[in-house]
């Protein structure tokens, strides 16, 4: 693991504009269920989705880079309003370089979360390389943070809260969910920006009626 001072972690976290997630082993536990000749299934952890909402509330863009092409990934990304989904990039460095160029971001404005050795070149490129508890030892060696939770079991939620804590934004974002409308009004806290909420949310459905 790469050892950085707390001050350096805070500095890098505050520069962050993009979080890039691998899928298998990070957003999922890494198992692939094949059904018949054509179908497959993936299982996502609901708390990770909330972590993604927290980061989007903080203005951090979320992207997915995966070596596989999967309609389940695109469906989950659509639910969470993740606009940048790059599939078919076995070598993740190619994917993240294309993404940074498209979004006009520098590598030190990005974080990448991986679990296997072909993620390492992408991790070397960014300012905040992160791995999950179930990552291969070689991947953890190139990480500034290793989650205690495994991929598909809350790792993304954990790292989201860690990043927000470093940025000094965690409590303000949590207050949007912990406080009642009356408490928000009393403390002059603005109502939650509903544009960051998932596409299946009740709030959005009501707005479309």
QUIUR-V476067 format. One record per pair of residues at least 24 apart in sequence whose ideal C-beta (glycine too) atoms are under 8 Angstrom apart, sorted by the first residue. I is the first residue (numbers start at 1). J is the second residue. If there is no record, write none. Layout:
BEGIN
I_J ; I_J
END
This chain:
BEGIN
1_140 ; 1_141 ; 1_143 ; 1_144 ; 1_146 ; 2_129 ; 2_141 ; 2_142 ; 2_143 ; 2_144 ; 4_144 ; 9_144 ; 9_145 ; 9_166 ; 10_166 ; 10_167 ; 12_108 ; 12_127 ; 12_128 ; 12_144 ; 13_128 ; 13_163 ; 13_166 ; 13_167 ; 14_166 ; 14_167 ; 15_108 ; 15_109 ; 15_127 ; 16_60 ; 16_109 ; 16_110 ; 16_111 ; 16_127 ; 16_128 ; 16_163 ; 16_167 ; 17_59 ; 17_60 ; 17_61 ; 17_105 ; 17_109 ; 17_110 ; 18_60 ; 18_61 ; 18_62 ; 18_63 ; 18_99 ; 18_100 ; 18_103 ; 18_105 ; 18_109 ; 18_110 ; 18_111 ; 19_55 ; 19_60 ; 19_61 ; 19_62 ; 19_63 ; 19_110 ; 19_111 ; 19_113 ; 19_163 ; 20_63 ; 20_64 ; 20_65 ; 20_96 ; 20_99 ; 20_110 ; 20_111 ; 20_112 ; 20_113 ; 20_122 ; 20_126 ; 21_62 ; 21_63 ; 21_64 ; 21_65 ; 21_113 ; 21_156 ; 22_64 ; 22_65 ; 22_66 ; 22_92 ; 22_112 ; 22_113 ; 22_114 ; 22_115 ; 22_116 ; 22_119 ; 23_64 ; 23_66 ; 23_68 ; 23_70 ; 23_73 ; 24_66 ; 24_67 ; 24_68 ; 24_115 ; 25_115 ; 25_116 ; 25_132 ; 25_134 ; 25_135 ; 25_151 ; 25_152 ; 26_113 ; 26_114 ; 26_115 ; 26_132 ; 26_151 ; 26_152 ; 26_155 ; 26_156 ; 27_64 ; 27_73 ; 27_76 ; 27_151 ; 27_152 ; 27_156 ; 28_151 ; 28_152 ; 29_134 ; 29_150 ; 29_151 ; 29_152 ; 29_153 ; 30_115 ; 30_134 ; 30_151 ; 30_152 ; 40_70 ; 40_72 ; 41_72 ; 42_70 ; 42_72 ; 42_73 ; 42_76 ; 43_152 ; 44_76 ; 44_152 ; 45_152 ; 45_153 ; 45_154 ; 45_156 ; 45_157 ; 47_154 ; 47_157 ; 48_152 ; 48_154 ; 48_155 ; 48_156 ; 48_157 ; 49_79 ; 49_80 ; 49_198 ; 50_157 ; 51_156 ; 51_157 ; 51_158 ; 51_159 ; 51_160 ; 51_161 ; 52_80 ; 52_82 ; 52_156 ; 52_160 ; 53_80 ; 53_196 ; 53_197 ; 53_198 ; 54_160 ; 54_161 ; 54_164 ; 54_173 ; 55_160 ; 55_163 ; 55_164 ; 56_81 ; 56_196 ; 57_173 ; 57_176 ; 57_192 ; 57_193 ; 57_196 ; 58_164 ; 58_167 ; 58_169 ; 58_173 ; 60_163 ; 61_103 ; 63_99 ; 65_89 ; 65_92 ; 65_95 ; 65_96 ; 65_99 ; 65_122 ; 67_92 ; 67_118 ; 78_199 ; 79_198 ; 79_199 ; 79_200 ; 80_198 ; 80_199 ; 81_195 ; 81_196 ; 81_198 ; 81_199 ; 90_118 ; 91_118 ; 91_121 ; 92_118 ; 92_119 ; 92_121 ; 92_122 ; 93_121 ; 93_122 ; 93_125 ; 95_122 ; 96_122 ; 96_125 ; 96_126 ; 97_125 ; 111_163 ; 113_155 ; 113_156 ; 113_159 ; 114_139 ; 115_139 ; 115_151 ; 128_163 ; 130_159
END
